[in-house]
Amino acid sequence: MILILGGTTESKQIAENIKEDFFISVATSYGKEDFEYLKDRVVNIVFDKKSLEEFVIKNNIDRIIDATHPYAFEISNIAKEVSKKLGIKYISRKRKLIEKNQINYKKAYFFEDYQKFKEFLKGFSSILFTIGSKHLCVFKEFKDIAYFRVLPDIESIKRCKSCGIKGSRIIAMQGVFSVEFNVAMFKELKIDCVVSKNSSMAGGLMNKIEAAYKTNISIAILQPEFFKKNLHHITNSQ
């Protein structure tokens, strides 16, 4: 039996092509909606080390395929530890991130440092955050000059509201968004800087970069190291 750690496009593709028995886990009820067709094979669980161990043992899991988001560090570390402890195989199928040398746009900036990034943002008047809702409180000082594009689920909206973000600044929609859609949104909201994670081709990053190019605005790309290195800032901002 295989356990797919999912919630991404990649995990859906794996589930659709795999020939063996499997479970696929997602961390949110909203994410589960995309996998309803799998019926009892999809489980909505936020695993910690103990619960993952119990699930693996109870369901005779002999392989874990990690197809979570590239920024889902915690569950990946837990899966590696549990796999090693129980002597089962861990396979990473996380999507590859876009390299800096693949981007040929002078207004595309990559950031790993928290303070440098926040200083950079102070030069703009209308910012669009497209980094999800989990870490938005880190940037709540910009809540009056920024818009926040998040998933249209209750938890995302609650996180936004807990950071003091007004409803008029929340855009609740599910991507991936086309270049044309992004261009229209950037123009409508008079965006001069869009903020994104390095979500790769599958996550729509290239569409955002092309839309930024077409509207001649800046795009700030937060690398995985940004969240790894600056976790103390993120934690203290919640």
C-alpha positions as CSV (number, residue, x, y, z in Angstrom):
1,M,0.0,0.0,0.0
2,I,1.2,3.5,-0.9
3,L,0.6,6.8,0.8
4,I,0.7,9.8,-1.4
5,L,1.2,13.1,0.4
6,G,-0.8,15.3,-1.9
7,G,-2.8,18.5,-2.5
8,T,-0.9,19.5,-5.6
9,T,-1.3,19.0,-9.4
10,E,1.5,16.5,-9.3
11,S,-0.2,14.4,-6.6
12,K,-3.3,14.3,-8.7
13,Q,-1.3,13.1,-11.7
14,I,0.3,10.4,-9.7
15,A,-3.0,9.2,-8.3
16,E,-4.5,9.0,-11.8
17,N,-1.7,6.9,-13.1
18,I,-0.7,4.7,-10.3
19,K,-1.6,1.0,-10.7
20,E,-1.2,-0.1,-7.0
21,D,-3.5,0.5,-4.0
22,F,-3.0,3.8,-2.4
23,F,-4.2,6.5,-0.1
24,I,-3.7,10.2,-0.8
25,S,-3.7,12.7,2.0
26,V,-4.6,16.4,1.8
27,A,-4.2,18.9,4.6
28,T,-7.4,20.9,4.1
29,S,-11.1,20.2,3.5
30,Y,-10.9,22.6,0.6
31,G,-8.1,20.6,-0.9
32,K,-10.1,17.4,-0.5
33,E,-12.7,18.7,-2.9
34,D,-10.3,18.3,-5.8
35,F,-10.0,14.6,-5.0
36,E,-13.6,13.7,-4.2
37,Y,-13.6,11.3,-7.2
38,L,-11.2,9.1,-5.3
39,K,-13.8,8.6,-2.6
40,D,-12.5,6.6,0.4
41,R,-8.9,6.7,-0.9
42,V,-8.5,10.4,0.0
43,V,-8.0,11.4,3.6
44,N,-8.1,14.9,5.1
45,I,-5.3,14.7,7.8
46,V,-2.7,17.2,9.0
47,F,0.0,14.7,9.9
48,D,2.4,15.1,12.8
49,K,5.0,12.5,13.5
50,K,2.8,10.4,15.8
51,S,-0.3,10.4,13.5
52,L,1.8,9.6,10.4
53,E,3.4,6.6,12.2
54,E,0.1,5.3,13.3
55,F,-1.4,5.7,9.8
56,V,1.5,3.9,8.2
57,I,1.3,1.0,10.6
58,K,-2.5,0.7,10.6
59,N,-2.8,0.7,6.8
60,N,0.3,-1.4,6.0
61,I,2.0,1.4,4.1
62,D,5.3,0.3,2.5
63,R,6.0,3.5,0.5
64,I,5.4,7.2,1.0
65,I,5.4,9.4,-2.2
66,D,5.9,13.0,-1.2
67,A,4.1,15.2,-3.8
68,T,3.4,18.1,-1.5
69,H,4.1,21.8,-2.3
70,P,7.8,22.7,-2.5
71,Y,7.3,25.0,0.6
72,A,5.7,22.2,2.7
73,F,8.9,21.7,4.7
74,E,7.4,20.3,7.9
75,I,5.5,17.4,6.4
76,S,8.4,16.4,4.2
77,N,10.7,16.3,7.2
78,I,8.2,14.3,9.2
79,A,7.7,11.8,6.3
80,K,11.5,11.3,5.9
81,E,11.8,10.6,9.7
82,V,8.9,8.2,9.8
83,S,10.0,6.4,6.7
84,K,13.5,5.9,8.2
85,K,12.2,4.8,11.6
86,L,9.7,2.3,10.2
87,G,12.0,1.1,7.4
88,I,9.8,2.0,4.5
89,K,10.7,3.8,1.2
90,Y,10.4,7.6,0.9
91,I,10.1,9.0,-2.6
92,S,10.2,12.7,-3.3
93,R,8.1,13.9,-6.2
94,K,8.0,17.5,-5.4
95,R,8.0,19.9,-8.3
96,K,11.2,21.5,-9.5
97,L,11.5,25.2,-8.9
98,I,12.4,27.7,-11.5
99,E,16.1,28.7,-11.5
100,K,17.1,32.4,-11.6
101,N,18.9,31.9,-14.9
102,Q,15.7,30.8,-16.5
103,I,14.2,34.2,-16.0
104,N,15.0,37.0,-18.5
105,Y,13.1,39.9,-17.0
106,K,15.0,42.7,-15.3
107,K,12.2,43.5,-12.9
108,A,12.1,40.0,-11.5
109,Y,13.8,39.9,-8.1
110,F,14.5,36.8,-6.0
111,F,14.7,37.1,-2.2
112,E,15.9,34.9,0.6
113,D,16.5,37.7,3.2
114,Y,13.5,38.9,5.2
115,Q,14.8,42.5,6.0
116,K,16.0,43.1,2.4
117,F,12.6,42.1,1.1
118,K,10.6,44.3,3.4
119,E,12.8,47.2,2.5
120,F,12.3,46.5,-1.1
121,L,8.5,46.6,-0.7
122,K,8.6,50.1,0.8
123,G,9.2,51.5,-2.7
124,F,5.7,50.5,-4.0
125,S,2.2,51.8,-3.6
126,S,0.0,48.9,-4.7
127,I,1.2,45.4,-4.0
128,L,-0.4,42.1,-4.8
129,F,0.5,39.1,-2.6
130,T,0.0,35.7,-4.2
131,I,1.8,33.6,-1.6
132,G,-1.2,31.9,0.0
133,S,-2.6,32.8,3.4
134,K,-0.4,30.9,5.9
135,H,2.3,33.6,6.4
136,L,0.4,36.8,5.5
137,C,0.7,38.2,9.0
138,V,4.4,38.7,8.4
139,F,3.5,41.4,6.0
140,K,0.6,43.0,7.8
141,E,2.3,46.4,7.9
142,F,1.5,46.6,4.2
143,K,-2.2,45.6,4.5
144,D,-3.4,49.1,3.6
145,I,-1.5,49.3,0.3
146,A,-1.7,45.6,-0.7
147,Y,-4.2,43.1,-2.0
148,F,-4.0,39.4,-1.0
149,R,-5.0,36.7,-3.5
150,V,-5.8,33.5,-1.5
151,L,-7.8,30.3,-1.9
152,P,-11.6,30.7,-1.6
153,D,-11.9,28.7,1.6
154,I,-12.9,29.6,5.1
155,E,-9.5,29.0,6.7
156,S,-7.8,31.4,4.2
157,I,-10.3,34.1,4.9
158,K,-10.0,33.6,8.6
159,R,-6.2,34.0,8.4
160,C,-6.5,37.2,6.5
161,K,-9.0,38.7,8.9
162,S,-6.8,37.6,11.9
163,C,-4.0,39.7,10.3
164,G,-6.3,42.8,10.2
165,I,-6.8,42.6,6.4
166,K,-10.0,44.2,5.3
167,G,-12.4,42.4,3.1
168,S,-11.9,44.9,0.3
169,R,-8.2,43.8,0.2
170,I,-8.9,40.1,-0.1
171,I,-9.2,38.3,-3.4
172,A,-10.4,34.8,-2.9
173,M,-10.0,32.8,-6.1
174,Q,-8.4,29.5,-7.2
175,G,-5.7,29.4,-9.9
176,V,-3.7,28.7,-11.8
177,F,-4.4,32.0,-13.6
178,S,-3.6,32.8,-17.2
179,V,-1.3,35.5,-18.3
180,E,-4.3,37.5,-19.6
181,F,-6.1,37.1,-16.4
182,N,-3.1,38.3,-14.4
183,V,-2.6,41.3,-16.7
184,A,-6.2,42.3,-16.3
185,M,-6.0,42.1,-12.5
186,F,-2.7,44.0,-12.3
187,K,-4.2,46.8,-14.5
188,E,-7.5,46.9,-12.7
189,L,-5.9,47.2,-9.2
190,K,-3.0,49.4,-10.5
191,I,-0.5,46.9,-9.1
192,D,3.1,48.0,-9.2
193,C,4.6,44.9,-7.6
194,V,3.4,41.3,-7.3
195,V,4.8,39.0,-4.7
196,S,5.0,35.2,-5.4
197,K,6.6,32.1,-4.1
198,N,8.8,30.2,-6.5
199,S,5.9,27.9,-7.4
200,S,7.3,26.7,-10.7
201,M,5.6,26.3,-14.0
202,A,2.8,24.2,-12.5
203,G,2.1,26.8,-9.8
204,G,1.7,29.6,-12.4
205,L,4.9,31.5,-11.7
206,M,5.9,32.0,-15.4
207,N,2.4,33.4,-16.1
208,K,2.9,36.0,-13.4
209,I,6.3,36.9,-14.7
210,E,5.0,37.3,-18.2
211,A,2.1,39.4,-17.0
212,A,4.5,41.5,-15.0
213,Y,6.6,42.0,-18.1
214,K,3.5,43.0,-20.1
215,T,2.5,45.6,-17.6
216,N,6.0,46.7,-16.8
217,I,5.8,46.1,-13.1
218,S,8.1,44.4,-10.6
219,I,7.7,40.8,-9.4
220,A,9.3,39.7,-6.1
221,I,9.9,35.9,-5.8
222,L,10.4,34.4,-2.4
223,Q,12.7,31.4,-2.4
224,P,12.1,28.4,-0.1
225,E,15.2,29.7,1.9
226,F,13.2,32.9,2.7
227,F,10.9,30.9,4.9
228,K,13.5,28.4,6.2
229,K,16.0,31.1,7.3
230,N,13.5,33.6,8.6
231,L,11.2,31.4,10.5
232,H,11.7,33.3,13.8
233,H,10.4,36.5,12.1
234,I,7.4,34.6,10.7
235,T,6.6,32.9,14.0
236,N,6.8,36.2,15.9
237,S,4.5,37.9,13.4
238,Q,1.6,35.5,13.9
